[in-house]
């Protein structure tokens, strides 16, 4: 079969070259976007009198037939036609004859492929924000349910100060909310029409780019044709936002792996979100959490891969740019899968309150509060720190905790101690004393949950609006 670009060639393409340069094995994922783009383009060609309206209509009808077949998974693609754009054009020609050859007037595959990528990523970005909204809803529901639970808070993975479990969950609400914002913001730069740039310099035909933009729901149009065909910043931003999101997921996953171990015993993952061992009958493994943690690496790889492809590329289109697709597809699949599974895992998580209570009442995480107690009685903080440090050491030597010492023993270290010190050791007191904006006191956490719950419908409404606005 001769190539769509075969005119100036005297020999067929080497088989290996054909295989090596083809993108159809992976870019067929863009078939729907490609056809929608062509439908808008051909409508504009007819409306602007660049091709006869009857021809535009005939091409439109042919494209719609192809669209239905693509959606039904019936259209066959062939490697001889290199990529999704030429495969679809070839099908069109076979179906409606030479008039189909008018579709590519005033257009190049360079602006065509950029258009497909913009349309694809625009929708996927909205879907990902939707999945983030689902996750936030689940985190807030768990935060609400477990507001009374105090867990150890850590620094250096050593017990530091107790915090509410809900406070810990809200830290992730902060991270995932920023992730959602990042994706929402990046949409501004995805929502940009490259079509009309031609191969690189624009086109000699009197096209109407605004009409195509309106037809395809683009808010803005690239103002420079060379930028339009060579820009992949919008994919980089997507991969960067995805990398940060996966990093957040991986941190939470790491905590779930730790928390579900016998050593911690703070949570139990639902059976539906765990797997067993083929040899050790007792095992229940946190595979999903581990795999999300692991998949973070491939998303970073996709980001670094594309950054490297783009480095030093001269303007405008270069075939290197074909390498932009697989990493992007891979990241979309990985991020969507990870978010959906992670949300299910959090939703079904069992919190083992007894174990947590036992853990948190057998440590020195109330030591800071005892130092603060002495400060309130007038001792400079550094001296107070020293006194409590000594008391902790005494306890460690005797195998007891701060609450087990008597007032008399306390007073041997400082006469500032009074009977009221024991209140300050109480965990609920320790937690609720951190009554500052952003602190772990129950009232603060309740307010933080309420603020986040109040913001959530805005995010959900944004997703709905975008889905309604986008033609595909
Ligand atoms: N398959 C190509 C890509 O993904 C489409 C653009 C090809 N343009 C070209 N001049 N070879 O980048």
Boltz pocket constraint, residues with backbone or C-beta under 6 A from the ligand:
constraints:
  - pocket:
      binder: B
      contacts: [[A, 21], [A, 23], [A, 27], [A, 82], [A, 83], [A, 84], [A, 109], [A, 110], [A, 113], [A, 317], [A, 318], [A, 319], [A, 321], [A, 322]]
      max_distance: 6.0
